Amino acid sequence: MGLEIGALHVRRSAFLRASPGRVWEELASFDRLAAWFGLGHTLESCEPKLGSRIVLSAESDAGRRRFGGEIVVFEPGRELSFSEGSA
């Protein structure tokens, strides 16, 4: 893991029956990443590279909420992590 997670952070992971290379194909382009988030979430902006921003939105009882942050780990074939902050 390329990012140290503190006590007040949330880490979301998914276990998939696919090779790391195949999974990375889904994370490495805007269109494929948008499809992966799917149900209830919308990928609004993302340039898949270290230091860029990712912005998503989701519907809630209070309306559409935007969230996202900076891509802090981008290791092709291994890990994509982004900070959570105001989008």
Steps between C-alpha positions, in 0.01 A plus 500: 500500500644836399295716739500498880143505633441681830247427775236737359515385138286258306644260247271336248618191320346253262613144439455394139567176318723653237868561442646831622553601138136439413379695804735787417339529155180602683679771702728651238247688285218742579234298314586165662537652847163676462335168408667326797356748753154447348187479717419832659843656451614723215865556413504868408870555437823307523831490323652169613845613612676584826407842638190555288153549648212256492144627547198275548140565600221291649131551574391520864185609684647850508564505123809438290824508703839555336813346648850401402852621541857467377635173359769424758609155379509401133693177451395343169396139542496531879324790675288810445427706814354847536449730796153598611444872517269760362458462129 
